[in-house]
Amino acid sequence: GRVIWNVTSKSWAWVETMNEVSATLEEADVTFGDTLPRFFKYIYNMRISYPDEDIALGYLDISSCFRFPRIFPDLIGAFGFVHDDLFFASNAHVFGHSTSASSWDPLRRAIEVLAKQYFHDDSLVHKYADLLDEIQFNQESTQGVQFARARSCPLNQGVFDEHGHQLPTPHHFYVDDNLIAATWRYIRRVLAAAMEATFRVCGAADERFRPSALNRDKLRALVVAYRAILLGFQFDTRLMTVGITSDFRAELVTLLTQTWHAGRQSFSVPELETLVGKLGRVGQIFPPIYHVLGQLYASLGYALRQNGRWLYGSNKEYRQLMKEIRRERGESVSSVEQRRVNFAVSVAAKRQHGCDRRYRMPPSFQQELGFLRDIITDDTVELSSHLGALVPRTPEWDAAGDACKSSGGGWSTSLRFWWYWHFPSDVEARARLPSATSKGFICINCLETVVIIINLAAAIVVCATDGLDTSYIPILLNYCDNTSACSWVTKRCRGGLIGRALGRLFMGLLLSTDIGIQAEWLSTTDNKLADLISRFTGQNIDYDFSRLIVDYPQLKVCRRFVPSASLLKLLHSTLLGRCSPDPMALRKLKPIDLGVLIG
């Protein structure tokens, strides 16, 4: 077992914990938080340089990494602990202290730098032959294999230098796990370089004097192959995908079909936090799922607020804690007073989150849960993403769009389309700018989101009509002068039933295509053309579309996209709150179902 040194919890406000008295201002930054995105990017760049070779995956684990940063002798007693009437003195950092991760991080970074420098040293393979022999290398035949592609762009240039030689392989540490990717011709050398760097920093591998810095049990269990489970995610470098493991999916299926079954009517905060936490892990590598989590997050926020109100009215101790937190204080607060406030906040939060008071699931919650259940239990929905959808890349195409209360429009010269839709009269009558009194109306943010959805539909139709290759996950950058709509597209809608329904519609289109989409804010001034297109009609005078090329010469190369009647009907019903789009049904739509190009 692992001893976790508890330096945060306390039973009384006057207690001082080690974390409270340990200075952290001059500690090194902890930088392993972006390891996974950097590892994604490196694998993607490897595929650019090696389009027809296997990319092997592996990792090395540092055993008990926090024991390597040492504690100053005068502090050994302060970091000790009592167990079974014995006092254990700690001469190295402990699991749980606020400076443990920041003290290990410089050593981790040193290993990364040294391992990269040792890349060209072939002798290390012979030096660590005994350790390398403990690893299983599963090199499979590539005959007949069609490797998924990656395309270079200004942000991703591959892993070769200007002379066409392999650049030294970087190492990607997540705390104590060194994630490694290399072709078969280099994988042993890269692993040996990592071993040399680890022993240089953490001490030589001499188990007569100290435990090995490398976890030997995990080393013997390591299988280097093109498919591997790293940090709990399933990587496949032939398909260029990363997704959840089959075991984790099975766990989710059980959770959604047995615990959160279709007949369930109520929930508590601890139960919902567990579910949302697991689904959030799926969202790390399958972002579209966030579009069917909006109501769950909203219900969780509501339940937490209600827990607080209920505890305040029914629990005297909780009421005293809240009064302590809200009590007015002067400009200068003593350290003793600050500890008292921090203690009150901590205890109140634990009680608010731990309260098992039950709440009825609203219809929108049950409906969203049903969509999630359908998605998770359907094996045809791969809960994984092509790395090209997760890596920052230069967009292949761009489009712009805008909406006013009466109409919307968009255009793209790179995909050669433009479109215009005058909203139905009942939508126009209910359209409002967002405000505290706009409840029951259609927020302009929703109309701006509709524009982005139609732009995506137009892109899907263009790719199908023109026979464009989308297997490498091309990126469409959509410019929009509404920051909320941009956020809804890249993340999720945070409020409003109509916005969440549009998010599910958008998710269905994403599931039906290989096109990736980004949204970026553009000022109304810079978005002038889209702004004008969305206002073609005014004062009951229809715009003569035959003048479009004359008035806007940049659209001369563009074709008019006419959304299908079924797509417009779906958008219309969604805006009026009459339907809730099913992503699983929408993913089956063909490009012809979305619209046609004219011209």
ABEGO torsion letter per residue (X at the ends): XBBBBBAABBABAABBBAAAABBAAABBBBAAAAAAAAAAAAAAAAAAABAABBBBBBBBBBBGAAAABBBBAAAAAAABBBBGGBBBBBABBBBGBAAAAAAAAAAAAAAAAAAAAAAABAAAAAAAAAAAAABBBBBBBABGBBBBBBBBBAABAEABBAAGBBBBBBBBBBGABBBBBBBAAAAAAAAAAAAAAAAAAAEBBBAAABBBABBAAAAAABBBBABBBBGGBBBBAAAGBBBBBAAAAAAAAAAAAAABBAABABBBAAAAAAAAAAAAAAAAABAAAAAAAAAAAAAAAAAAAAAAAAAAAABAAAAAAAAAAABBBBABBBAAAAAAAAAAAAAAAAAAAABABBBBBBAAAAAAAAAAAAAAABAABBBBBBAAAABBBBBABBBBBBBBAABBBBBBAAAGBBBBBBBBAAAAAABBBBBAAABGBBBAAAAAAAAAAAAAAAAAAAAAAAGBBAAAGBBBBBBBABAAAAAAAABBBABEAAAAAAAAAAAAAAAABABBBBBBBBBAAAAAAAAAAAAABBGGBBBBAAAAAAABAAAAABBBBBBBAAAAAAAAAAAAGABBBBAAAAAABBAAAAEBBBX
